[in-house]
C-alpha cells in the first residue's frame, strides 16, 4: 500500500473503532454520528445510519481520497454487530 492508501485505511479504522465503542450512542444519536466525521477538499468521508425492515440499523462508513476508497456496511442492533461487509479498491501489496 502507498501512503494515501495507508492514510485512508487508518482513518477508516479510527472511525470504525469510535463507532463500535459507542454502538449504543450511535443507535440513539444517529444525527450526531452522521455529522461527526466530515471530509475536506482532498478526502471524502461519509458516515450514514439507516434502518432495516427488521428494525436493525445499517451503519455505512466510506472514506475516499485520490480515487482510492474503503467502504464498510455494518448491520447492528442495540447490543451488537450482526454483519459487516467491507469493500475497497486499496491494493493488497
C-alpha positions in Angstrom: 0.0 0.0 0.0 1.1 3.5 -0.7 0.9 6.5 1.8 -2.6 7.6 0.6 -4.0 4.1 0.9 -2.5 3.7 4.4 -4.0 7.1 5.5 -7.4 6.0 4.1 -7.3 2.7 5.9 -6.1 4.3 9.2 -8.9 6.9 9.0 -11.4 4.2 8.4 -10.1 2.2 11.4 -10.3 5.3 13.6 -13.9 6.0 12.6 -15.0 2.3 12.9 -13.3 2.0 16.4 -15.1 5.1 17.6 -18.5 3.9 16.3 -18.1 0.3 17.7 -17.0 1.7 21.1 -20.1 3.8 21.1 -22.6 1.5 19.5 -25.5 2.3 21.9 -24.8 6.0 21.4 -24.9 5.6 17.6 -28.3 3.8 18.0 -29.7 6.7 20.0 -27.8 9.7 18.4 -27.8 9.0 14.7 -27.8 12.6 13.7 -24.7 13.4 15.8 -22.7 10.5 14.4 -23.7 11.1 10.8 -22.3 14.6 11.1 -19.3 14.0 13.4 -17.0 12.9 10.6 -16.5 15.1 7.6 -14.0 15.1 4.8 -12.2 18.1 3.4 -11.2 19.3 -0.1 -9.0 16.2 -0.5 -10.8 13.4 1.3 -14.4 12.3 1.1 -15.7 10.9 4.4 -19.3 9.8 5.0 -21.0 8.0 7.9 -24.6 7.1 7.4 -27.2 5.3 9.6 -30.3 3.7 8.1 -32.8 1.1 9.4 -33.6 -2.3 8.0 -37.1 -3.7 7.7 -36.3 -5.9 10.7 -35.7 -2.8 12.9 -31.9 -3.2 13.0 -29.6 -0.3 11.9 -27.3 -0.2 9.0 -24.1 1.8 9.6 -22.2 2.9 6.5 -18.6 4.1 6.7 -17.0 5.5 3.5 -13.5 7.0 3.1 -12.1 8.1 -0.2 -9.0 10.0 -1.5 -7.5 10.2 -4.9 -9.9 7.6 -6.4 -8.9 5.1 -3.7 -11.6 4.1 -1.2 -12.9 1.8 1.5 -16.5 1.2 2.4 -17.9 -0.8 5.3 -21.6 -1.6 5.8 -22.4 -2.9 9.3 -25.7 -4.2 10.4 -26.3 -4.0 14.1 -29.0 -3.9 16.8 -28.8 -2.0 20.1 -26.4 -4.6 21.5 -24.0 -6.0 18.8 -22.9 -6.0 15.3 -24.7 -8.7 13.3 -22.9 -8.4 9.9 -20.1 -6.5 8.3 -19.4 -6.1 4.5 -16.1 -4.4 3.8 -15.2 -3.4 0.2 -12.4 -1.3 -1.2 -10.1 -0.7 -4.1 -7.0 -0.5 -1.9 -4.1 -2.7 -3.0 -3.1 -5.8 -1.1 0.6 -5.2 -1.7 
